[in-house]
C-alpha cells in the first residue's frame, strides 16, 4: 500500500474518531502536579534531538515529579540514555514501520501530556493523539493533522522561529515549561573521558596532553559538505606549522571512506581517522578532547557545542543563526558564506560538490583554527 494511501486512510479514520472525542481538559492543570506522565517526541537526527534538550530541561523543571519519557530515533538511544531530565526512552523506527505496535505501546503508558519537539509527519501527531494523552502540543502546527493538537487552532510555520532551539522551547512553554535556558544537555562521565583518552593513546599514539583538532568531513547532505581537498590543504598547513599538533577525522562508519580520501592526500602520521571506530555513546568524550572541531552544520557540531568544545563552523546553504551555536558565542567561530543558488534545494542539491561551500577559503579556516588553538593553549 502506498504511503499517500496510508496517510489518507489514517486521516479519515482519525477525523471520525476525533468527532466523538468529548474531552475538554482544564488548562489550569498545566504546570501542576496534575500532569504525572509526559511523552516527549524528538525522534529525528542526532543534532535535532540535541536541540531538543533545552526544552526537555524546561519541562523537567516545570514537572519535577513527573515521569518523563522520550521517544527517540532507535540508533541514538545510547547517546541520550544518560540525560538527567529523562526517566525512560522508547525507540522509534521511522515511518509506518511498527506504527500500530508503537501506538499501542504509547497508549499503555497512559500519558497525560505529549510535547512533539521535533518529529516527522504524518506519523507524529497521530501517534500523540493515539497515545490517549489529553494534552498534545506541537509547533509548527500546519500539517493536515493539526486538528488533533491541543494548540491546533493557530497555525505556525518554521519561519516563525529564529532557531531550532527557540521552536522547541516554544512547544515546552505551551506545555507548561518555564525555563528558557538554551544550553544543550549532553553529559560526559569522567570515566568515559578517561577511557577515550586512553584509547586515543593506545590506538593512535595521541598523548593525553597533545593539542588535537578534530575534522568532521561528512554531513547528512552534500549541500553542507566542505570539499575533501580543502580539508586536506587545511591539515597540511596546520601540521606544517605546529609539530606537536594532531588532527583527528571523526564521523560515522559511512563517512570513513571520505575520511580516508582526506588522509591519503595529507599522508602524515599525525592525522588519524576515528570515523566508525567508537560506539556513539563515547563520541561526546572524543569530541570533548579536541581543542576545536572544524565542522559543517551536522550532528557532531551540535555535540561539540553541547560538551563545551569550541567549533569552527562552516555554513553556506543554511544560515548559522538558525542551527548554529546559541550560547557561549565567544568560544565559537562561524564562517558564513552566501548561497550560490536561489532557491536553495537543500537535501535535493543537484551538485555532488556544492559550489556554495566552495566559497569558504582554506586560509580563513586556517586563521580560525589558529585562534582556537591559541585559546586552548592559554587555557591549558
Buried (B, 14 or more C-beta within 10 A) or exposed (E): EEEEEBBEEBBEEBEEEEEEEEEEBEEEBBBEEBBEBBBBBBBBBBBBBBBBBBBBBBBBBBBEEBBBBBBBBEEBBBBBEBBEBBBEBBBBBEEBEBBEEBBEBBBEBEBBBBBBBBBEBBBBBBBBBBBBBBBBBBBBBBBBBBBBBBBBEEEBEEEEBEBBBBBBBBBBBBBBBEBBEBBBBBEBEEEBBEEBBEBBEEEBEBEEEBBBBBBBBBBBBBBBBBBBEBBBBBBBBBBEEBEEBBBBBBBBEEBBEBBBBBBEBBEBEBBBBBBBBBEBBBBBBBBBBBBBBBBBBBBBBBBBBBBBBBBBBBBBBBBBEBBBBBBEEEBBBBBBBEBBBEEBEEEEBEBEEBEBBBBBEBEBBBBBBBBBBEBBEEEE
